[in-house]
Amino acid sequence: MTRTLAKLAATVATAALMVALGGPAAQAKDFLLGSELPLTGNLARVGQGMHEGIAVAIDMANKAQAGKHSFKVSTIDDETSPAKAVAAVEKLIGDGVVALTGGYGSNIIGPASEAAQKAGVVYITSGGVTPDLTGRGYKTFFRINNTDGYALAMIGLLQDMAAKKVSVVYLNKEATSNLAKQVKDALGAKGVTVTMHEFDGATSDFKPLINKVKLQDRPDVVAMVGYENDYVGILRAAKVLKPDVKAMVGVWSLATSQMAKEFPDLMENVHGTSMLPYPVEFTQPEALEFAATYKKLFNKEPDYLGQFGYVQTRLLIDAILRADAAGTLAGGGLPDELRKTDAQTLIGRVTFDAKGDNPNFTHRMGQHQGGKVVLVWPKEFANGAMRFPATPW
């Protein structure tokens, strides 16, 4: 009995000494995150961009938490396939990930996040903006951006251009159709003549569609709502047919450094959503560290896709640390902790409503100019003058 009491006293003394010396009051932990992304297939470029941003968030978290906790991410390529995305999520959850960060394309994120919801695992993304994703009542689904933010940016730019006639060329997927309709309704309410042209994802020759725009619509501006390969096809057709328009305007996946490098002849003067200019211009400490870490890991400047991947993962990591400190992480407390988020980030203020949406999200518009992406809208964030009228031809 005396020996047992002596051991207990020694244990208590050791614990007290560790606390007094600043030792870990809680055990250091290794947190494994999961990421399902399109690293091959039609969305490979955007998937890679988000993947890089996630890696930067992990690297910066490990630097900040050195000696306390560590983070790793296990990534599976969903090959731009909904079925493979679901399989990837199920595999990652089976491997014991704490939460999931990633996903691109609303039609892919939908079933992937449903698999996460069934398992009670948080899924956070910046790659799916259709309203239906946050209309399902899923407690575990979060996103930092939405259709409204993209639509407002496109509408704002078109209004600044004083466009009277706009042809909207859009992919017949859920997210793209929703955004196109939102643009049509908003512009129509302001007296703008809007003509809608839907196309299928299998479309490879856009010349018939662009010819119709050229001869029948005769718009001031062509508004494109699709993804990378769609933009390339539309712009190739437009460069051949040369419609008499003042501008070509798109949304996501367009105003990026990668598109400028791969298709310089098609991108010049084209507009698209972008939170960042390229090359990037940062002044705040977190932003400077983000850019420096990005450069260290990938030997290039970040663009807005990496920025989104970083922000969603940083917010997730912050919530994991808070839940762990509160002792609620193991008991399924991460969704509630993430919903308490109120943070100033590289994309502005982020909070999450009851549906997991960020009601503060607004985007910016960039323009390809001589291999750079120059922010041109809104004026308070512009780092250069808009070229208008101007097209790639």
WOZISUL-V901492 format. One record per residue. N is the residue number from 0. RES is the residue in one small letter. PHI is phi as a letter, one per 20 degrees, with the letter a starting at -180 (none if undefined). Layout:
[[N:RES:PHI] [N:RES:PHI]]
This chain:
[[0:m:none] [1:t:f] [2:r:f] [3:t:f] [4:l:f] [5:a:f] [6:k:f] [7:l:f] [8:a:f] [9:a:f] [10:t:f] [11:v:f] [12:a:f] [13:t:f] [14:a:f] [15:a:f] [16:l:f] [17:m:f] [18:v:f] [19:a:f] [20:l:e] [21:g:n] [22:g:f] [23:p:f] [24:a:f] [25:a:d] [26:q:f] [27:a:f] [28:k:c] [29:d:d] [30:f:d] [31:l:d] [32:l:e] [33:g:d] [34:s:b] [35:e:d] [36:l:b] [37:p:e] [38:l:e] [39:t:c] [40:g:n] [41:n:f] [42:l:d] [43:a:f] [44:r:f] [45:v:f] [46:g:f] [47:q:f] [48:g:f] [49:m:f] [50:h:g] [51:e:f] [52:g:f] [53:i:f] [54:a:f] [55:v:f] [56:a:f] [57:i:f] [58:d:f] [59:m:f] [60:a:f] [61:n:f] [62:k:f] [63:a:f] [64:q:d] [65:a:g] [66:g:n] [67:k:d] [68:h:c] [69:s:c] [70:f:c] [71:k:c] [72:v:c] [73:s:d] [74:t:d] [75:i:c] [76:d:f] [77:d:e] [78:e:l] [79:t:l] [80:s:c] [81:p:g] [82:a:f] [83:k:f] [84:a:f] [85:v:f] [86:a:f] [87:a:f] [88:v:f] [89:e:f] [90:k:f] [91:l:f] [92:i:f] [93:g:f] [94:d:e] [95:g:n] [96:v:f] [97:v:f] [98:a:a] [99:l:c] [100:t:c] [101:g:q] [102:g:n] [103:y:b] [104:g:n] [105:s:g] [106:n:f] [107:i:e] [108:i:f] [109:g:g] [110:p:f] [111:a:f] [112:s:f] [113:e:f] [114:a:f] [115:a:f] [116:q:f] [117:k:f] [118:a:e] [119:g:m] [120:v:d] [121:v:f] [122:y:c] [123:i:d] [124:t:b] [125:s:c] [126:g:d] [127:g:b] [128:v:d] [129:t:f] [130:p:g] [131:d:f] [132:l:f] [133:t:e] [134:g:e] [135:r:e] [136:g:m] [137:y:f] [138:k:f] [139:t:e] [140:f:d] [141:f:c] [142:r:b] [143:i:e] [144:n:c] [145:n:b] [146:t:g] [147:d:g] [148:g:f] [149:y:f] [150:a:f] [151:l:f] [152:a:f] [153:m:f] [154:i:f] [155:g:f] [156:l:f] [157:l:f] [158:q:f] [159:d:f] [160:m:f] [161:a:l] [162:a:f] [163:k:d] [164:k:c] [165:v:c] [166:s:d] [167:v:e] [168:v:d] [169:y:c] [170:l:f] [171:n:e] [172:k:e] [173:e:f] [174:a:f] [175:t:f] [176:s:f] [177:n:f] [178:l:f] [179:a:g] [180:k:f] [181:q:f] [182:v:f] [183:k:g] [184:d:f] [185:a:f] [186:l:f] [187:g:f] [188:a:f] [189:k:d] [190:g:n] [191:v:e] [192:t:e] [193:v:c] [194:t:d] [195:m:d] [196:h:c] [197:e:e] [198:f:c] [199:d:e] [200:g:f] [201:a:e] [202:t:f] [203:s:d] [204:d:d] [205:f:e] [206:k:f] [207:p:g] [208:l:f] [209:i:f] [210:n:f] [211:k:f] [212:v:f] [213:k:f] [214:l:e] [215:q:e] [216:d:f] [217:r:l] [218:p:e] [219:d:f] [220:v:c] [221:v:d] [222:a:d] [223:m:d] [224:v:c] [225:g:a] [226:y:c] [227:e:g] [228:n:f] [229:d:f] [230:y:g] [231:v:f] [232:g:f] [233:i:f] [234:l:f] [235:r:f] [236:a:f] [237:a:f] [238:k:f] [239:v:f] [240:l:e] [241:k:l] [242:p:f] [243:d:e] [244:v:d] [245:k:e] [246:a:a] [247:m:d] [248:v:c] [249:g:c] [250:v:c] [251:w:f] [252:s:m] [253:l:d] [254:a:e] [255:t:c] [256:s:f] [257:q:f] [258:m:f] [259:a:f] [260:k:f] [261:e:e] [262:f:c] [263:p:f] [264:d:f] [265:l:e] [266:m:e] [267:e:g] [268:n:m] [269:v:f] [270:h:d] [271:g:a] [272:t:f] [273:s:a] [274:m:e] [275:l:c] [276:p:f] [277:y:c] [278:p:f] [279:v:f] [280:e:c] [281:f:d] [282:t:c] [283:q:f] [284:p:g] [285:e:f] [286:a:f] [287:l:f] [288:e:f] [289:f:g] [290:a:f] [291:a:f] [292:t:f] [293:y:g] [294:k:f] [295:k:f] [296:l:f] [297:f:c] [298:n:l] [299:k:b] [300:e:f] [301:p:f] [302:d:c] [303:y:f] [304:l:f] [305:g:f] [306:q:f] [307:f:f] [308:g:g] [309:y:f] [310:v:f] [311:q:f] [312:t:f] [313:r:f] [314:l:f] [315:l:f] [316:i:f] [317:d:g] [318:a:f] [319:i:f] [320:l:f] [321:r:f] [322:a:f] [323:d:f] [324:a:f] [325:a:e] [326:g:m] [327:t:d] [328:l:f] [329:a:f] [330:g:e] [331:g:n] [332:g:e] [333:l:f] [334:p:g] [335:d:f] [336:e:f] [337:l:f] [338:r:f] [339:k:e] [340:t:g] [341:d:b] [342:a:c] [343:q:e] [344:t:c] [345:l:f] [346:i:d] [347:g:o] [348:r:f] [349:v:c] [350:t:c] [351:f:c] [352:d:e] [353:a:f] [354:k:e] [355:g:n] [356:d:e] [357:n:d] [358:p:f] [359:n:e] [360:f:f] [361:t:c] [362:h:d] [363:r:c] [364:m:d] [365:g:d] [366:q:c] [367:h:f] [368:q:c] [369:g:l] [370:g:n] [371:k:d] [372:v:d] [373:v:d] [374:l:f] [375:v:c] [376:w:b] [377:p:f] [378:k:g] [379:e:f] [380:f:d] [381:a:f] [382:n:d] [383:g:a] [384:a:e] [385:m:f] [386:r:e] [387:f:b] [388:p:f] [389:a:a] [390:t:c] [391:p:f] [392:w:d]]
